[in-house]
Amino acid sequence: MENMNKTDRQWMNVRLRDGFLTDEFEAGIEEFVDFAQRHPELMDGTKIRCPCNDRKCQNRSFQELYIVRFHLAKNGFVRDYYVWYKHGETVVQQTSNQNVQRSVESDVAIEYAQPNNACQAILMDVIGLSFNPTVTEDIPNLATQELYEMLKASKQEVWPGNPYGHSKLSAVARLLNLKAKHHFSERCFDDICQFLSELLPENNVMTDSFYSTKKLMQGLGLPVEKIHCCINGCMIYWGEDSELISCKFCNHPRYKRHHASNRQKTNVPHKKMYYFPLTPRLQRLYASKVTANDMRWHKEHNTEEGVMRHCSDSPAWKYFDQIHPSFAVESRNVRLGLCTDGFQPFGQTGQQYSSWPVIVTPYNLPPWMCMKDEYMFLSIIVPSPRNPKEKLDVFLQPLIAELKHLWEVGVQTYDVSSKQNFQMRAALMWTISDFPAYSMLSGWSTAGKLACPYCMENSYAFSLSKGGKTSWFDSHRKFLLMEHPFQRNKKAFRKGQIVLKGAPPIRSGVEILELIENYGFKKVTEIDADGINAQIFKNCHCGWKKRSTFWDLPYWKTNLIRHNLDVIHIENNFFDNIFNTIMNVEGKTKDNAKSREDLKEFCSRPELHRNETTNKFPKACYSLEKDAKEALCKWLKELRFPDGYASNMGRCVDMKKHKLFGMKSHDCHVFMQRLIPIAFHELLLGNVWQALTEISKFFFLNLTSTVITKEDMEHLEKDIPIILCRLERIFPPSFFDFMEHLLIHLAYESMIAGPVQYRWMYPFERYLRKLKNNVRNKAKVEGSICNAYLVEEALAFCAHYFEPQVYTRHRKRPRNYDYGMGDGLEQEGMLSIFNNTGRSYGRAKSRYYLDDQEYHAAHTYILLNCEEVKPYIEIYANELRQSEPHIDDATIDAKLDQDFASWFEKF
């Protein structure tokens, strides 16, 4: 670091002489630029912070060097910026403001190294050990003044002698915690503050409004930037384009026109986006004692060869480490995932308004913290109301630039767990999205015959003559092992066709990037990109539509998985097609008149052709009769699950139309994996039930397991083509759209990238629901989300430091917690499964007595799920293996269900 005395910078106050720049000021600008370039750790690539006196800059925005020179010559330096601390200079000067500083220090009066309460611990983690209120001798800047105010508030009691010892800061933090938890409006918060001021003694120092509360907590907040956008989504006014006053694509003006009667001086943009810088949010993970140690878990946890419990155990992660050893050597470098999806804040029946947040989450954390709400960082709120589609890359520019800087340069970060500074870098591992958003992020078209991003131009998809839709029927025999009997079968699949080719090779990122560059695709942020990309897409008949902005990341082409297929949406669509076709739901079944006509054209199944005498189509083997539909719907209506396992599906059953409605994603997930083998066991023919059971219990259940092995995923990858081929022999070609086809690639992605719970949309959809609930002002949707997020972000950090008895989101009690009523029930010798206290839930009903079969099932379930009984399960299994040396695991599982309870009783 370099030092400079204030008296050496008097030229900063003499910018003009006789209307011209002084020689000293011009030389000073060059001196400043040279100095700033000597500290690349504080630069954004080739850009530096602009310290000009314009309100848009003032050391807040990064600009190119020539722009900084121009701004300084035009506006001069920001006031009192004699020490260039934002550009790497230390503070050692002595000024005439010593008395002012001493008064601030005396007001603070805090033993900084030894915090006395939780609030001081919060501030120490936020500020870091490098901050010391006794070092500087100048008037503190605005950010430092905010920290001083918070330090002072952490020592100041709400009123002298309050029984719980609450400080002003702790009381405010608790109030904000209630606001975030119960979604108070600002007016409600003001009313509560007003009421508290009436209750408390006169000498209290409690804040009187939400505004004063937010102002006090500003020091804990993290930054947000508002970036102006073109009303048509063509561009953002950012970086080199920040000074433009009209769109360089469509020439639409940047600002709204002022009315003649309006004296407003501030220009109002037509549209703006919110950008939440990622770097300070990652730095805070290392500033808190709660999370700093856990950020190294991915490197330090015990691993088992071939077993994947976390994405850090996956081949994709390990391959990245091999290709980039300088990044992997520092375990505190951060691996990230990015997700985006749209939601309608006004519901399906309200105004058509599409909000698109972009969320980033770190993968360094252990499984019990990873993918949780408090570690999902809202990065961008794309301005609405229209879906950005391919223009999404326009709004991703600031994030991509920051990710590029975090990779190439990094940022100096303080690790509170090791009491050391280190250069933190970050890398984006992959993106997570549903299939339409997959196209927006990757640039690959997810519609038509080339929808599959793995098969690409090697797709076997075709258009149905009567149905008019694209079918992926008979597209899976090529994935079978060579010489499999199905490959030469000319009757069970498409008429007269055999398959001799193998599965298409999976292209690497380097090959794909080379292909895109050879085609000549441009980024949507470039001039004339839309016309050029559309022309190439039309002439070359390829699936690419643009050059994705993610290719700007230097390491992106080396990632084995760049964009994930979302398991939950594929599973939900597959379930909808299965259930609606079996139940023959009008308008949703895949088996209709056009489907049968297509079946006659493409398949050899004369038993399903139209009856020329009656002019009707015969009933298919996969379609239920009316009595069977009623029995199934009645069973679902009365079905009950363990508390918290699934929602009440009985409310989703339409007994008149024999269909399901209002099913949530998780309901479809439970039905697909748990209920299909039971529900259709006695209602469908054996071959149909067997194929559905294999896709349900064998494929999806194993694929979504929290712990997977490479060997299991290899088996799934080998078996899923066989399962799909069996389904193709049963269902018509119209049943197989691209969602059914994508199943063929899910096992490969899990084998390469690890368990799906780190790569699917469930946690992000829950997060979007929370954002939707934060929309309080429906005229300012993005602003409401931004304000609520900033408050919750600060409170999520504070909540870790609250007293143990304080109820927060991190300390949620079970839904059926009995609030101490069940304490003391534990008895010596009682099984652990009975030691969980709880209370009854729902309306009391008459006592239900189990029959012998139900009693045996409950008895067995309890025994097999007790920790104390696990050693005896091993003993029983070993006895079976000794008595029957060739017994398999499936038979052992069956014997455990049938005989273990009686064996255990006699043992």
VEXTORVEX-138030 format. One record per residue (C-alpha): x, y, z. Coordinates in steps of 0.5 Angstrom, whole numbers, padded with zeros to 4 digits, always signed. Layout:
BEGIN
XYZ
...
end
This chain:
BEGIN
+0000+0000+0000
+0002+0007-0001
+0001+0013+0003
+0000+0021+0001
-0001+0027+0005
-0007+0031+0004
-0002+0038+0003
+0001+0034-0003
-0006+0034-0007
-0008+0042-0007
-0008+0041-0014
-0015+0038-0014
-0018+0044-0011
-0016+0048-0017
-0019+0045-0023
-0020+0051-0028
-0016+0058-0029
-0019+0063-0034
-0024+0057-0036
-0019+0052-0038
-0016+0046-0034
-0010+0048-0031
-0003+0044-0032
-0003+0041-0025
-0010+0038-0025
-0008+0035-0032
-0002+0032-0029
-0006+0030-0023
-0011+0026-0027
-0005+0022-0030
-0002+0021-0023
-0009+0018-0021
-0010+0014-0027
-0003+0011-0026
-0004+0010-0019
-0010+0006-0020
-0008+0002-0025
-0002-0001-0020
-0008-0004-0016
-0011-0009-0020
-0014-0012-0014
-0019-0006-0014
-0021-0006-0021
-0026-0009-0025
-0022-0012-0031
-0019-0006-0034
-0024-0001-0031
-0023+0003-0024
-0028+0007-0020
-0029+0014-0022
-0028+0019-0017
-0031+0025-0020
-0037+0029-0017
-0042+0027-0021
-0048+0024-0017
-0048+0017-0021
-0040+0016-0020
-0037+0018-0013
-0033+0012-0013
-0039+0008-0014
-0039+0006-0021
-0033+0002-0025
-0031+0006-0032
-0026+0005-0037
-0020+0009-0036
-0021+0014-0042
-0028+0016-0039
-0025+0017-0032
-0021+0022-0035
-0026+0025-0038
-0031+0025-0032
-0025+0028-0028
-0024+0034-0033
-0031+0035-0033
-0034+0035-0026
-0027+0035-0022
-0026+0030-0016
-0031+0028-0011
-0031+0033-0005
-0025+0031+0000
-0022+0025-0003
-0015+0027-0002
-0014+0020+0000
-0015+0015-0005
-0017+0009-0001
-0022+0007-0006
-0016+0005-0010
-0011+0002-0006
-0008+0008-0001
-0008+0008+0006
-0010+0013+0011
-0004+0017+0015
-0005+0024+0014
-0006+0029+0020
-0012+0034+0019
-0015+0040+0023
-0021+0035+0024
-0018+0031+0030
-0023+0034+0035
-0028+0032+0031
-0026+0025+0030
-0024+0024+0038
-0031+0026+0040
-0034+0021+0035
-0029+0016+0038
-0031+0018+0045
-0039+0017+0043
-0037+0010+0041
-0033+0008+0047
-0033+0000+0045
-0028-0005+0047
-0028-0007+0040
-0024-0013+0041
-0028-0016+0046
-0036-0015+0044
-0040-0015+0050
-0047-0018+0047
-0049-0021+0040
-0050-0014+0037
-0043-0013+0037
-0041-0019+0035
-0045-0018+0029
-0042-0012+0027
-0035-0015+0028
-0036-0020+0023
-0039-0015+0018
-0033-0010+0019
-0028-0015+0020
-0021-0014+0024
-0018-0009+0019
-0023-0004+0022
-0021+0000+0028
-0025+0007+0030
-0018+0009+0033
-0014+0009+0027
-0016+0015+0022
-0015+0022+0024
-0020+0025+0019
-0028+0026+0018
-0031+0019+0017
-0034+0018+0010
-0041+0016+0010
-0041+0008+0010
-0036+0009+0016
-0041+0014+0020
-0047+0009+0019
-0042+0003+0022
-0041+0008+0028
-0048+0010+0029
-0049+0002+0029
-0044+0001+0034
-0046+0007+0039
-0053+0003+0038
-0051-0003+0040
-0049+0000+0047
-0055+0004+0048
-0060+0001+0052
-0067+0002+0050
-0069+0005+0056
-0064+0005+0062
-0065-0001+0067
-0070-0005+0062
-0070-0012+0065
-0068-0016+0059
-0062-0011+0057
-0064-0010+0050
-0060-0005+0046
-0063+0000+0041
-0060-0004+0036
-0062-0011+0038
-0069-0008+0039
-0069-0006+0032
-0067-0012+0029
-0072-0016+0033
-0077-0012+0030
-0075-0013+0023
-0075-0020+0024
-0082-0020+0026
-0083-0016+0020
-0080-0021+0015
-0083-0027+0018
-0090-0024+0018
-0090-0019+0012
-0092-0013+0016
-0093-0007+0011
-0089-0001+0012
-0095+0003+0015
-0096-0003+0020
-0089-0003+0022
-0090+0005+0023
-0096+0004+0027
-0092-0001+0032
-0087+0003+0033
-0092+0009+0035
-0095+0004+0040
-0089+0002+0043
-0086+0009+0044
-0093+0010+0048
-0092+0004+0052
-0084+0005+0054
-0082+0010+0059
-0080+0017+0056
-0073+0017+0056
-0073+0011+0051
-0069+0011+0045
-0073+0007+0040
-0074+0008+0033
-0081+0012+0031
-0082+0009+0024
-0079+0004+0019
-0075+0009+0015
-0071+0011+0022
-0070+0003+0023
-0068+0002+0016
-0063+0008+0016
-0060+0005+0023
-0059-0002+0020
-0056+0001+0013
-0049-0001+0015
-0051-0009+0015
-0054-0008+0008
-0051-0010+0002
-0051-0006-0004
-0056-0006-0010
-0055-0002-0017
-0061+0001-0021
-0059+0000-0028
-0063+0004-0034
-0066-0001-0039
-0069+0000-0046
-0076-0001-0046
-0076-0006-0051
-0071-0010-0048
-0066-0009-0053
-0060-0006-0048
-0058-0004-0042
-0055+0003-0040
-0049+0000-0037
-0041+0000-0038
-0039+0004-0044
-0047+0005-0046
-0048+0008-0039
-0048+0015-0042
-0053+0014-0048
-0060+0018-0048
-0063+0013-0053
-0063+0006-0055
-0057+0004-0060
-0062-0002-0063
-0069+0001-0064
-0067+0009-0062
-0073+0009-0057
-0071+0015-0052
-0068+0013-0045
-0072+0018-0041
-0080+0019-0041
-0082+0026-0043
-0083+0032-0038
-0090+0035-0039
-0090+0042-0040
-0093+0043-0033
-0088+0039-0030
-0082+0042-0027
-0079+0036-0025
-0071+0036-0026
-0070+0029-0025
-0070+0024-0031
-0074+0018-0030
-0072+0012-0035
-0078+0008-0038
-0075+0002-0035
-0070+0000-0030
-0067-0007-0027
-0064-0009-0021
-0057-0012-0020
-0055-0014-0013
-0047-0015-0014
-0045-0022-0012
-0038-0020-0009
-0040-0017-0002
-0045-0023-0001
-0040-0028-0002
-0035-0024+0002
-0040-0024+0008
-0040-0032+0008
-0033-0031+0010
-0034-0025+0015
-0039-0029+0019
-0037-0034+0024
-0043-0038+0023
-0041-0040+0016
-0034-0039+0015
-0032-0046+0017
-0037-0049+0013
-0035-0046+0006
-0029-0051+0007
-0033-0057+0008
-0033-0059+0000
-0026-0060+0001
-0025-0063+0008
-0031-0068+0009
-0030-0075+0008
-0031-0078+0002
-0032-0085+0000
-0030-0088-0007
-0036-0088-0012
-0041-0085-0007
-0044-0078-0009
-0047-0075-0003
-0046-0068-0005
-0044-0065-0012
-0037-0064-0010
-0036-0072-0010
-0038-0072-0017
-0034-0073-0023
-0035-0066-0026
-0033-0062-0020
-0026-0067-0020
-0025-0066-0027
-0026-0058-0026
-0020-0059-0021
-0016-0062-0025
-0017-0057-0031
-0016-0051-0026
-0011-0053-0021
-0009-0046-0019
-0017-0045-0017
-0017-0052-0014
-0011-0051-0009
-0015-0045-0005
-0021-0049-0002
-0024-0042+0000
-0025-0041-0007
-0033-0041-0009
-0037-0046-0014
-0043-0043-0016
-0050-0045-0019
-0055-0040-0023
-0062-0041-0024
-0068-0037-0027
-0075-0038-0028
-0081-0033-0029
-0087-0032-0024
-0094-0028-0025
-0094-0024-0018
-0102-0023-0020
-0103-0030-0021
-0106-0034-0027
-0113-0030-0027
-0110-0023-0026
-0106-0018-0030
-0101-0022-0035
-0094-0020-0032
-0088-0024-0032
-0082-0023-0027
-0076-0026-0028
-0071-0026-0022
-0064-0029-0023
-0061-0033-0017
-0054-0035-0015
-0053-0040-0010
-0046-0043-0007
-0044-0050-0007
-0038-0050-0002
-0043-0051+0004
-0045-0058+0007
-0052-0061+0005
-0056-0059+0011
-0054-0051+0009
-0053-0052+0001
-0059-0050-0003
-0063-0046+0003
-0066-0040+0003
-0061-0036+0006
-0056-0038+0002
-0059-0036-0005
-0057-0030-0007
-0062-0026-0011
-0057-0023-0017
-0062-0020-0022
-0069-0018-0023
-0071-0017-0030
-0076-0012-0031
-0083-0014-0033
-0088-0015-0036
-0086-0019-0042
-0082-0025-0042
-0075-0023-0044
-0074-0030-0048
-0067-0029-0052
-0066-0022-0049
-0064-0025-0042
-0057-0025-0044
-0058-0017-0044
-0059-0017-0037
-0054-0022-0035
-0048-0017-0037
-0047-0014-0030
-0047-0021-0027
-0042-0024-0033
-0037-0019-0032
-0037-0020-0025
-0036-0027-0025
-0031-0026-0030
-0027-0021-0026
-0028-0026-0020
-0025-0032-0024
-0019-0028-0027
-0017-0023-0021
-0021-0025-0015
-0022-0020-0009
-0019-0020-0003
-0023-0023+0003
-0022-0023+0010
-0024-0030+0013
-0026-0030+0020
-0025-0037+0022
-0017-0037+0020
-0016-0029+0022
-0013-0029+0015
-0014-0025+0008
-0014-0029+0002
-0016-0027-0005
-0023-0030-0007
-0024-0033-0013
-0031-0036-0016
-0033-0040-0022
-0040-0042-0024
-0041-0049-0025
-0048-0050-0029
-0055-0047-0029
-0061-0050-0027
-0068-0048-0030
-0074-0051-0033
-0074-0053-0041
-0076-0047-0044
-0071-0043-0040
-0066-0048-0042
-0066-0045-0049
-0066-0038-0046
-0059-0039-0042
-0056-0044-0047
-0058-0041-0054
-0060-0048-0056
-0068-0048-0059
-0072-0053-0055
-0078-0054-0060
-0079-0058-0066
-0075-0064-0068
-0068-0062-0066
-0071-0060-0059
-0066-0065-0055
-0059-0061-0053
-0056-0068-0053
-0058-0071-0059
-0058-0065-0063
-0058-0066-0071
-0058-0074-0069
-0065-0074-0067
-0070-0079-0070
-0076-0074-0068
-0081-0074-0074
-0088-0070-0075
-0095-0074-0074
-0099-0073-0080
-0106-0073-0077
-0104-0070-0070
-0099-0065-0073
-0094-0065-0067
-0087-0068-0066
-0086-0075-0064
-0080-0078-0061
-0083-0085-0062
-0078-0090-0063
-0072-0085-0062
-0069-0090-0056
-0067-0096-0059
-0060-0093-0062
-0059-0092-0054
-0059-0100-0053
-0053-0104-0053
-0051-0107-0060
-0055-0113-0062
-0060-0112-0057
-0067-0116-0060
-0071-0109-0060
-0066-0106-0065
-0068-0111-0071
-0076-0112-0069
-0080-0109-0075
-0087-0110-0072
-0087-0107-0065
-0084-0100-0066
-0084-0096-0073
-0087-0101-0079
-0081-0104-0083
-0075-0100-0079
-0069-0103-0076
-0064-0099-0072
-0057-0100-0074
-0053-0094-0071
-0051-0093-0064
-0052-0087-0059
-0050-0080-0062
-0043-0078-0058
-0044-0073-0053
-0040-0066-0055
-0035-0063-0051
-0036-0055-0049
-0030-0054-0053
-0033-0057-0059
-0040-0054-0058
-0036-0047-0058
-0032-0048-0064
-0039-0050-0068
-0042-0044-0066
-0036-0040-0068
-0036-0043-0075
-0043-0042-0076
-0042-0035-0074
-0047-0033-0069
-0047-0027-0065
-0049-0025-0058
-0055-0021-0057
-0052-0015-0054
-0048-0014-0061
-0051-0010-0067
-0055-0013-0072
-0055-0020-0068
-0062-0021-0069
-0062-0021-0076
-0056-0025-0077
-0057-0030-0072
-0064-0031-0075
-0061-0032-0082
-0056-0037-0080
-0061-0041-0076
-0066-0041-0082
-0060-0043-0087
-0056-0048-0083
-0062-0052-0080
-0059-0052-0074
-0061-0052-0067
-0057-0046-0064
-0061-0039-0064
-0055-0035-0061
-0048-0035-0058
-0050-0035-0051
-0047-0030-0046
-0044-0035-0042
-0039-0037-0047
-0035-0030-0045
-0033-0034-0038
-0026-0037-0040
-0027-0043-0036
-0034-0045-0039
-0032-0049-0045
-0029-0054-0040
-0035-0055-0036
-0037-0062-0037
-0045-0060-0035
-0046-0053-0037
-0054-0053-0037
-0058-0058-0033
-0064-0062-0035
-0069-0061-0029
-0072-0067-0027
-0078-0065-0023
-0081-0062-0029
-0079-0068-0034
-0082-0072-0028
-0089-0068-0027
-0090-0068-0035
-0089-0075-0035
-0094-0077-0030
-0099-0072-0033
-0098-0076-0040
-0099-0083-0036
-0105-0081-0032
-0109-0077-0037
-0108-0083-0042
-0110-0088-0037
-0116-0085-0034
-0117-0082-0042
-0118-0075-0039
-0122-0071-0045
-0117-0066-0048
-0111-0068-0044
-0111-0076-0046
-0105-0078-0051
-0110-0083-0054
-0115-0080-0059
-0118-0081-0066
-0112-0077-0069
-0107-0081-0065
-0110-0088-0067
-0110-0085-0075
-0103-0084-0074
-0102-0091-0070
-0105-0094-0076
-0100-0090-0081
-0093-0092-0077
-0094-0098-0073
-0097-0105-0074
-0102-0106-0068
-0109-0108-0072
-0112-0109-0066
-0113-0101-0064
-0115-0099-0071
-0122-0097-0073
-0128-0102-0073
-0130-0101-0080
-0137-0104-0078
-0138-0099-0071
-0134-0094-0074
-0131-0093-0067
-0124-0095-0064
-0123-0101-0059
-0121-0100-0052
-0113-0100-0051
-0110-0104-0046
-0107-0098-0042
-0114-0095-0042
-0119-0096-0035
-0126-0098-0035
-0131-0093-0032
-0131-0098-0026
-0124-0098-0025
-0123-0090-0026
-0129-0090-0020
-0125-0095-0016
-0118-0091-0017
-0121-0084-0015
-0125-0087-0009
-0118-0090-0007
-0115-0083-0008
-0120-0079-0004
-0119-0083+0002
-0112-0084+0002
-0108-0081+0008
-0100-0080+0008
-0096-0079+0015
-0096-0072+0017
-0091-0067+0013
-0090-0073+0007
-0095-0070+0002
-0101-0066+0001
-0108-0068+0002
-0109-0071-0005
-0116-0072-0004
-0118-0065-0005
-0115-0066-0012
-0120-0071-0014
-0125-0070-0019
-0130-0076-0018
-0135-0074-0024
-0130-0073-0029
-0125-0078-0026
-0119-0073-0026
-0114-0070-0022
-0113-0062-0022
-0109-0057-0018
-0103-0062-0017
-0097-0059-0014
-0090-0061-0017
-0089-0065-0010
-0096-0068-0011
-0094-0071-0018
-0087-0073-0015
-0090-0077-0009
-0095-0080-0014
-0090-0082-0019
-0085-0085-0015
-0090-0088-0009
-0097-0089-0012
-0097-0091-0019
-0094-0099-0017
-0100-0099-0012
-0105-0095-0016
-0105-0099-0022
-0103-0106-0020
-0110-0109-0020
-0113-0105-0025
-0108-0106-0031
-0105-0112-0035
-0099-0115-0033
-0094-0112-0038
-0097-0105-0038
-0096-0105-0030
-0089-0108-0030
-0087-0102-0035
-0090-0097-0031
-0087-0100-0024
-0080-0100-0027
-0080-0093-0030
-0083-0091-0023
-0080-0095-0017
-0074-0097-0021
-0072-0091-0025
-0074-0084-0022
-0074-0087-0015
-0066-0089-0015
-0065-0083-0020
-0067-0078-0014
-0064-0081-0008
-0060-0077-0004
-0054-0081-0004
-0052-0084-0011
-0047-0089-0014
-0043-0089-0020
-0045-0096-0021
-0052-0095-0020
-0052-0089-0025
-0049-0093-0030
-0054-0099-0029
-0060-0093-0030
-0056-0091-0036
-0056-0098-0039
-0063-0100-0037
-0067-0093-0039
-0067-0095-0046
-0070-0102-0045
-0076-0099-0040
-0077-0093-0046
-0078-0099-0051
-0082-0103-0047
-0087-0097-0046
-0086-0095-0054
-0089-0102-0055
-0095-0100-0051
-0097-0093-0052
-0098-0089-0059
-0093-0085-0062
-0097-0079-0060
-0095-0080-0053
-0088-0079-0054
-0086-0072-0054
-0079-0069-0052
-0081-0070-0045
-0081-0077-0045
-0075-0077-0049
-0071-0073-0044
-0071-0079-0039
-0066-0082-0043
-0060-0077-0041
-0062-0076-0034
-0058-0082-0031
-0052-0079-0035
-0052-0072-0032
-0053-0075-0025
-0047-0080-0026
-0043-0074-0028
-0046-0068-0024
-0048-0072-0018
-0055-0072-0014
-0061-0068-0017
-0063-0065-0011
-0057-0060-0012
-0059-0059-0019
-0067-0059-0019
-0072-0053-0019
-0075-0055-0012
-0071-0050-0008
-0072-0045-0013
-0079-0045-0014
-0080-0045-0006
-0076-0039-0006
-0080-0036-0012
-0086-0037-0008
-0083-0032-0002
-0081-0027-0007
-0088-0027-0010
-0091-0026-0003
-0086-0020-0002
-0090-0016-0007
-0094-0011-0003
-0094-0005-0008
-0097-0008-0014
-0095-0002-0018
-0088-0003-0017
-0087-0010-0017
-0079-0010-0018
-0078-0005-0013
-0083-0009-0007
-0078-0015-0008
-0072-0011-0008
-0074-0007-0001
-0076-0014+0002
-0070-0018+0000
-0065-0013+0003
-0069-0013+0009
-0069-0020+0010
-0062-0021+0007
-0059-0017+0013
-0064-0020+0018
-0062-0027+0016
-0055-0025+0018
-0057-0022+0024
-0062-0028+0026
-0055-0032+0027
-0053-0028+0033
-0060-0028+0037
-0061-0031+0044
-0063-0038+0043
-0070-0037+0046
-0072-0032+0040
-0076-0036+0034
-0073-0034+0027
-0073-0038+0021
-0067-0042+0022
-0070-0044+0029
-0076-0047+0026
-0080-0051+0031
-0084-0058+0028
-0091-0056+0026
-0094-0061+0031
-0089-0058+0037
-0092-0059+0043
-0089-0053+0047
-0086-0057+0053
-0093-0061+0054
-0089-0067+0052
-0082-0066+0056
-0080-0071+0061
-0083-0077+0057
-0077-0080+0055
-0076-0087+0059
-0070-0091+0060
-0071-0097+0055
-0076-0094+0050
-0074-0094+0043
-0072-0088+0040
-0077-0087+0035
-0082-0086+0041
-0078-0081+0044
-0080-0075+0039
-0085-0071+0043
-0091-0068+0039
-0099-0066+0039
-0105-0069+0036
-0106-0065+0029
-0113-0064+0026
-0120-0066+0029
-0121-0072+0034
-0124-0078+0031
-0127-0084+0033
-0121-0089+0035
-0119-0094+0029
-0117-0101+0031
-0112-0104+0026
-0113-0111+0024
-0107-0116+0024
-0104-0115+0017
-0104-0107+0019
-0101-0109+0026
-0096-0113+0023
-0094-0107+0018
-0094-0102+0023
-0090-0107+0028
-0085-0108+0022
-0084-0101+0020
-0082-0099+0027
-0077-0104+0028
-0074-0103+0021
-0073-0095+0023
-0070-0096+0030
-0063-0094+0031
-0063-0099+0036
-0065-0105+0032
-0060-0104+0026
-0055-0109+0029
-0060-0114+0029
-0062-0113+0022
-0055-0114+0020
-0055-0121+0024
-0062-0123+0021
-0059-0122+0014
-0053-0125+0015
-0057-0132+0018
-0061-0131+0011
-0054-0131+0007
-0051-0137+0011
-0057-0141+0010
-0058-0139+0003
-0052-0137+0000
-0055-0135-0007
-0060-0131-0004
-0061-0124-0007
-0062-0117-0004
-0069-0117-0006
-0071-0123-0003
-0067-0121+0004
-0072-0114+0003
-0078-0119+0002
-0076-0123+0008
-0075-0117+0013
-0082-0115+0011
-0085-0122+0012
-0081-0125+0018
-0077-0120+0022
-0082-0118+0027
-0083-0125+0029
-0076-0127+0029
-0074-0121+0033
-0079-0123+0038
-0076-0130+0039
-0069-0127+0039
end
